[in-house]
Amino acid sequence: MATMLNLTNPKEPLRAGNSVLCSSSSKSTAKSRNDLAFEERKRVSVDYDRGTHDVSTRLPGLRKADIPKRHRLQVQNDRFQKDWTISEVADRVSDLRRWDDVDGLLNCWIGRFARKNFPLLIREMTRRGSLEHCVRVLSWMKNQKNYCARTDIYNMMIRLCARHNQTDQARGLFFEMQEWRCKPDVETYNALINAHGRAGQWRWAMNIMEDMLRAAIPPSRSTYNNLINACGSSGNWREALKVCNKMTDNGVGPDLVTHNIILSAYKTGAQYSKASSYFELMKGTGIRPDTTTLNIVIHCLIKLGQYAKAIEIFNSMRNRKAECDPDVVTFTSIIHMYSVCGQIENCKAVFNTMVAEGLKPNIISYNTLLGAYASHGMDKEALSVFNEIKQSGFRPDIVSYTSLLNAYGRLKQPQKASEVFDMMKRDKWKPNLVSYNALIDAYGSSGLLAQAVEVLREMEQNGIQPNIVSICTLLAACGRCGQKVNIDAVLSAAKLRGIKLNTVAYNSAIGSYMNTGENERAVSLYRSMRKKKVKPDSVTYTLLISGCCRMSKYDEALGFFDEMVDLKIPLSNEGRLTKAESVFDLIKADGLCPDVVMYTTMVHAYVAAENWEKACILFEEMETNGIQPDSIACSAVMRAYNRGGQSSKVLILVEHMREKGIPFNDSILFEIISACSLLRDWRTTIDLIKLMEPSLPVVSIAVINQLLHFLGRSGKVETMMKLFYKIVASGAEINMSTYSILLKNLLSSGNWRKYIEVLQWMEDAGIQPSNGMFLDISTYAQKSGGAEYAAIIKERLVSRPCGASNGYYLTSCRLHFGNDNRGMILELGVSISWTRKHLVLSMYLN
């Protein structure tokens, strides 16, 4: 049974059905009837049978009793005239199909005789989002005798056109409103700039801004934000920065939306390091980042390969230290990060955590998890996620099908890949270039060259032109099939289609020629590559040298090696690893037993090549052959366990080292702490602290900082401070980073008294605290400390010397964006005890 709570004016008549009506608030009798007519009211509908609820806003508008008397008499006895509210009219119009008579419906509405209802009707229609219905309603309005064109009506229509990317229609409305003698205002220009920005037409947006200035209309912050977004979304981040600087010069300060747009512009322009630096700068402005800000920063850090920082921000969001919760986009980015790192188990764990925290995954989240499984050839898991997408009520899109295609292609299962491709077409999805390339790769990797060529022809027949990836895939397939004639045919086809070969394509062709024994053709293609000024890489020379060696042409091989040296091309990790493996296998084949140094060297080689699995297997082989590993070998394999997502094995190896009496060095301690951090096993960390206590004076500062950081991040602040006391008592080295870790975790736990005390310890130790440390405690006092604690913190800071040599006393520290031409200003309020009470120092950073 559905129950409806209509939070409306008690004077409004009851509706039919099992509805419960109640007033949202007591209405003042002083309000006129017109004021009540234009007041929005909440309506809540609860369906207890289905367990759903719906909250909507209803707008009554002027009714039959509010229109002029002559119109009331005109419709009084007409049974076809309906006294609908504005919301009811909008609902009825939205339910009409495009061939239905909108004019006939609106002509039955009594409220059409009240001119004030027209802007409200357009507002209700634009909220529902149907552009076609809104255009027809506006066309009907213009034919009414009492219609009067208004700027706000056109503003709402232009904004709706922007949402639908109808730029030409938005411009047409802009010129039409001027014909109706409606003067565009700042909101009109904002909507028009937004429309062009969504379409990627940033130059149009700049011209509109100039027209706005010529019309003597001052731009608002929203105007600048729309213009910055227009430039940034097109990847033109330099123009976005110029507009931002102009915004500051004109006295309009940036807000959080501005910062987010700038960060997004850096992300779109692939300027990830600049985005990271801008975020660090932004944190000092006093503007608190939101979830959107941190999502952009996490994305940029992942692109930069700074996974630890990305995880740190993610954990701070989950622990509510960042004062904003992670959303579906945040979790999806972390899933992608673990996929790039090869930690597939963590991808599923993060996905399950997202669901457990009450967030509903979207199709992008599912596709990210599906792509993670597909990229590692885990077809069963990928198919399971694909089926889960359907069970969750989503429709698999082109990305879902292409990822599943990729999974079967990597496992050399072309039949299943073909079935997925056919299923995609049955579900009315048009395959794109990536889908065709995935199917070509599935056939090519299995040696089915004829089927791969047939897919290429089908792709061209459907109007999709092949690219360099298609050519590389076909060349590699020719090499696997040993068909040298087809290699020439593929190269000719690429030339006819105007596809210029890059280094990867040339490498595929050279490798295919070498696999078919056509050494001369491979060398000839290499010479052609050099003439066309396509720079070869280490893979090119590896293919040529290995091919020449197989043909016993050692002089040519040495010649290619000399050319490689002359071009200063370093040996690839793959080439070095392959050479090391061959030498290692040759030693074992000759009946010699590698010693611990050889095994350790090979483990390091596998770790450097990020081949964690082989590193672990080799370590087990070393123990099987009765060779006692040393500390260096153990630290190398621990690093492999941590990087390969098997941190639990690190703790098992620790117990093994204790049994064998293998000493612990700094590298081993660092990897143990990293494993405990990844596993969140703080109990083992406590045992490790007891083990480290006798040797604290000789432990490296990096290990100490890592241990303090983990304890603080785990919420064990008291344990962190006790360890710090022991470190100080032992005489171990302490630097600025150590104090920074302490202060950061103390402030996160709200222990500001100890924070100020640690600042004093730093000065006693001769280490001058940074401005950022004072800024953090000052910001905490203003935002989180409360009025009472803020006064105490200020008193403590004033009474505490900030450097005994000059006698300065800190009172405040804040960083903000200035409104003048000098850009960003760092203002430090200081007080000098014997000269004058307050001094403001300004340091210009731009």
Secondary structure, DSSP 4 states (H G I P E B T S, - for coil): -EEEEEE--TTSPPPSSSEEEE-SSPPPTTS-HHHHHT--EEEEEEETTTTEEEEEEE---S-GGGS-HHHHHHHTT-TT-B---HHHHHHHHHHS-TTS-HHHHHTTBGGGG-TTHHHHHHHHHHHHT-HHHHHHHHHHHHTSTT----HHHHHHHHHHHHHTT-HHHHHHHHHHHHHTTPPP-HHHHHHHHHHHHHTT-HHHHHHHHHHHHHTT----HHHHHHHHHHHHHTT-HHHHHHHHHHHHHTT----HHHHHHHHHHHHHTT-HHHHHHHHHHHGGGTPPP-HHHHHHHHHHHHHTT-HHHHHHHHHHHHTTSSSS---HHHHHHHHHHHHHHT-HHHHHHHHHHHHHTTPPP-HHHHHHHHHHHHHTT-HHHHHHHHHHHHHTTPPP-HHHHHHHHHHHHHTT-HHHHHHHHHHHHHTTPPP-HHHHHHHHHHHHHTT-HHHHHHHHHHHHHTT----HHHHHHHHHHHHHHT-HHHHHHHHHHHHHTT----HHHHHHHHHHHHHTT-HHHHHHHHHHHHHTTPPP-HHHHHHHHHHHHHTT-HHHHHHHHHHHHHTTPPPPHHHHHHHHHHHHHHHHHTT----HHHHHHHHHHHHHTT-HHHHHHHHHHHHHTTPPP-HHHHHHHHHHHHHTT-THHHHHHHHHHHHHTPPP-HHHHHHHHHHHHHHT-HHHHHHHHHHHGGGGGGS-HHHHHHHHHHHHHTT-HHHHHHHHHHHHHHT----HHHHHHHHHHHHHTT-HHHHHHHHHHHHHTT-PPPHHHHHHHHHHHHHTSHHHHHHHHHHHHHHSBS-TTTTEEEEEEEEEE-SSTT-EEEEEEEEESSS-S-EEEEEE--
